[in-house]
């Protein structure tokens, strides 16, 4: 048996991560509160806080206490020096979000296109153009960009290559490598992950169900995917291929799916499938088409109600498979599903309770995401911050 001893750098990083994590959850708070909350001794906390103040990752503030005396010196996260950028590729277009190191949003853009038929090369060029614009904006605010994370609907391996994105018609695209090479900024790390995995990260950190130990977010704007938190940790799997619930075959002789099979959940109940069933085709502007769909649903258009009820039933059966295996406390409907939640939820709930084996669906609650437009890029900004949250300070 070989015993490995952590060196001083590892211990320091672990302690830094503990202090930053406590501040992210509890700020404003005092040094004494950090020591009590993390179990670190006061001297260690004082040393770490001093370094974080010097690096403009933490700042001091004063807050009057309830007792008589001078205001206590409290600490909060400081977002003035660093930021990360999150990008999303989807059927409804490209979205960019920038957040500072304290988690405050500093930019948000959306652009239509280039569309699911554009192909990888054209999409990569558009993503890089948007990333460069975001970098310029962040740097003009005096902040250093710590990283960029891109969310894409499909199977993404550990190297950031898209093995399959059926909704985009992509296979075996070395997305991270091509983005990094085209961007030409070796000082800014680029990572790529699944859109739903990033979306559930945003929900777990920032949403109304933040901290929920067993949480799933279901998205269907391009394909259908599930981001999964199990026992407080993102579920990644052996190779990173988790949450592809969209390719659960529900109707063996059903409509063709982009993966090459028939009757997948994605072919039955993704947003593109819903739009095609309602309108007969998908427009060049799916966002406008979605807005029209919502108006028709709100007006109780019979044809739209029928399609959404059928889609909700299929989604309920797909969610039941997740509930039977993972027993989540909450399943959040993300993206367009959140915008259509009141029309989808009755059928989802009914099918879920019929198809789940545990009483009352194992105590699972279905709710709409609080981030219907930004969950993936918001989660991407948090993902790009991972080295810092693990206690690795930016290079000077």
N, C-alpha and C positions, 0 to 999 in steps of 0.2 A: 504493500500500500504506500503510495507517494502522497505526502502531505505538502500542500502548497501554501505558502505564507504570503498574505497580501503585503505589498510594499507600501511605503509611505505615500506614494502618489495615488495608489488605489484607495487607501484609507481616507486621504484628503478628499478625493472625488466623492466618495460615499458620504462623507460628512457634509460637503458642499451641497450635494443633492438633497440631503435631509433638511438642511436649512432652507434651501430654495423651495422645496416642496411644502414645508410648513408655512413659509411666507405666502405662497400661492394660495393656500387654503385658508389661512387665518389672519393675514394682514388687514389692518395695522396691528402690530404686536411688539412687545418689548423684547430685549435680549434675554431677560429672565424667563419670559414665556416660551421663547424658542428653546432654551436649555431644558425647561421642564417638559415641553412637548416632544422633543426629539431624544431626550435622554443623554444628550451631550453635556460635558461639563462646561461651566461658564467661561473658562479660559479658551476652550476650543471655539465656542460660539463667538466670543469677542474677536478672536483672530480671523475667523471666517467672515464675519460681518465687516471687519475692517477691510479685507480684500474686496468684498463685494461692493462696498462704498467706493473704494478707489477705482474699481472697474465700471462704475455707474450702472450697476445691476440692482442696487438697493439704494434708497435714500432715506434720510431721517425726516420725521415730521413730528409735530407736537399735537397732542390731544388731551384736553382737560379730562381728568379722572373724576369720578363721582365723589371722591373725598377731598378735603381741604388740602391745599398745597400747590406747589408749582406744577405746571403741566409735565407729564411724563414724556420722555423722548421715545417715540415709537418708530418702527421701521415698516416701509412698504416697498414693493418692487418698483424699480425705475426702468422705464422703457425708452429713455432718451438716447441710448447709445446703440442699441441693436434691434434688428427686426428680421422676420422671416416672411417668405412669400409662398402662398399656396395657389395652385392652378388646377382647374378641372377641365377635362376634355369630355364632351358629351354631345348627344344628338341635338340638344337645344343651344349649343354653342360653346364658347370658351368663357370661363370665369376666372378672374384673378382677385386675390385677397391678400392684403399685407397687414401683419400685426406686429406690434413692437414686443419687446421681451417681457413686458408686463401683461401681455394679452390684449392690449387695446388696439382696435382696428384703425389703421391709418390710410388704407385705400381699399376700394372695391370697384371692380369694373366687370362688365359683361359685354361680350360681342357675339353677334350671330355668326353662324358658319364656323368653319368652312364646310360643315355638313358631313353626313355619314358616307357619302359617295366620293369625298375628296381624296381619300387615300392617305397613307402615313406621311409621305414626303410633304405634301401641301399642308397637312395638319401640323407637322413639326415646325415648318417655317412660320406658321401663324402663332403657334405657342411661343416660339423663341422671340418673335416680335413683341408679343404681349409681355413676356418676361423681361425683355430689355427695357421696355417702357416702365415697368414696375420697379426694376432696379434703379433706374434713373430717379424716379420719384422718391424712393426710400432714401437714396444717397443724398438727394437735395435737401432732405430734412435733417441731415447730419448724422444719420444712422448707418451702421455697417450691416450689410445683408449677410446673415449667418448661414442661410441655405434656402433652397427652393425644393418643394415637393409637389409632384404632379399626380393627380388622381385620374385613373382611367377605368372604364367599365369592362373588366375582363380578368383573365388569369395573368398575374404578374409574378415572375419568378424572383429569386433572391438577387439577381443581377439587374433587376429593373427592366427586363425584357417582357414584352407583352406576348405571351404564348398563344393566347386566343382572346379576341374581343369580338364575339359574334355579332353584336349590335352595330359595330363599326365596320365589320368585314375585314378585320385584321387578323393575321396570324404570324407568329415568329418575327415580331418587330423589335429590334434592340433599342427600345425607346430611350432609356436613360442614357446610353452611350451616344446616341445620335443627338439628343437634346444637348448634352454636355459639350459635344464637339462643335455643334452649330452655334451654341451660345458663346463659346470661346472665353469662358471665365473660370479658369482653374481654381481661383480663389473662392468660388462660391459652389459648395457641394450641391449636386442635383440628385434627387431620389425620386423613384416612381413607386406607387402602390395602388392597390385596388380602391375604387371610389367609395364603395360601401364600408370598407375597413377604415378609411379615413373619416367617413361620415359618422360612424359610431364613436370614434375617438372624440370628435367634437361634442357629441351628445354626452359622453361620459365625463368630459372635463367642464363643459360650460352650460349645458342645457338644464331644463327643469328636473331631469332625472340624473343629474351629475352624481357620480359616486355609486350609482346602482350597481351592485356586484355582478348581476347576471342580466345583461342588456343586449338587445338586438335592434339594429336599424335596417329596415328593408327599403331598398331604392329600386326604381324601375324606369327612370327617365330614358335610358338607352337600352340596357339589358335589365334583368332582374337579379339583384345580388343582395346578400345579407352581410352586414358587418356585425361581428360578434364579440362581446365581452363576457368572459367566464371567470367567476370568482375574482372579479376586479381587474383582470388582465385581458388585453386583446388576444383573441385566438388567432394564431398564425399558421398552425399546421406544420407538417414536415417540410414542404417546399413552398409554402405560402399560398397554396391554392384552396382557400377556405371560403365558405359562404356562397358557393355557386348554386344556390337553390333554384335559380332560373332555368336550370337544365334538368330539373326533376320532371320526368315524363308523366304527365297526368292523363293525357288522351292519346293512346298509341297511334290512332289514325287521324290525329288532329292536324292543324296547320303546320307547314314547314317552318323550322327554326333555322336561324343563321348558323347554328353549330352543325347542321347537316342532318339532324334527326327531325322527328315529327312529334307534335303534341307536347312540347316542353312548356313549362309555366311561362317562360319568356315569350313564346309565340302566342300565348293565350291572353296574357294580362300585363305585359309591359306597356308603357305609354305609347310607343309606336304601334303596338298591336291594337290597343284601344282606339287610337286615332284612325287606323286603317279600317277597323270594323265600323266606326261611326261614319267616316267620310269617304271610304273607298280607296283612299290613298293618303300619303303623307306629304304635306306642302313643303316648299323650300324654307318656310318660316314656321317650324313646329311650335315655337313659343306663342305666336299669334293663334295658331290652330288650337293649342291648349287653352288659351284664354276664351276662345269661342266655345270650346267644349264645356268649360266651367259655367259659362253663362247659360248654356242650354240645359245643363244639369240643374242649375239653380232654378230655372224656369220649369223644371219637371217635364222636360221633353221626353216623351215615351220611348223613343228609339234609343236615346242616350241612357236613360234609366235602365233599360234592358241590358245594354252592353256593360254598363258599370256594375250591375248586379251580378252578371255572369263573371266578370273579371274579379269582383270581390269574392265570389265563391271559390274561384280557382286560387286566389291569393290565400284565402282561409285554409284551403287544403295544404298549400305549400307551407304556411306558417305552422300548421299542425305537425308537419314532419319535424320542423325545428323544435317545437314545444315538446314533442314526444322524446326527442333525443337530448335536448339541452335544458329543459325546464327553466326558461328565462322568467324573470319577474315582470319585465316590460318588453314589448315589441313596438318600436316606433315606426310609423309610416313616414318615409322621407321623400324629398323631392316633390314631384307631381302628385304622388300618393297623399302627401300631407295636404296639398291644396284641394284634393278630391275626397278627403277623409270622411266628411259627413255623408257622402254618397256611397262610398265603398264599405265603410265600417259595419253597417248592419249585416250585409252578406258575409263579410269576413268573420264577424263574431259567430254567426250561426254555423258556418262551415267549420270553424275552428273547434267549437264545442262538440260538434257531431263527430269530428275526425280525431280529436285528441283522446288519449286513453285515460289520462288522469282526471279525476273529478274537477269540474270548474276550470278546465284547461290548465290544470296545475297551478292555479292562482295567477295566471298570466294576464296582464292588462295590455290592451291595444290602445295606442294614443298617437296623435299626430306630432311630428317633429316640430320643434320651435324654430328650426332653421331650414325651411323648405327650399331656399335658393342658395344657401351658403354652407351647408354642413360639410361637404367634401373639401372645399378650399379652406374652410376654417380648421378642420381636422388636419389638413395638409400643413398649415402654418405651425400647428402644435408638433406635428411629426418632424418638421425641419428643425425644431428647437430641441430635439431629443438629446444631442450631445451635451447641451447646456443643462437640461433637466437631470442628466446623469452625472453632473458635477464636473464636466470638462469645459473649462473656461475658454472663450475665444482667444485665438492667437493675438498677441499685441501687435 
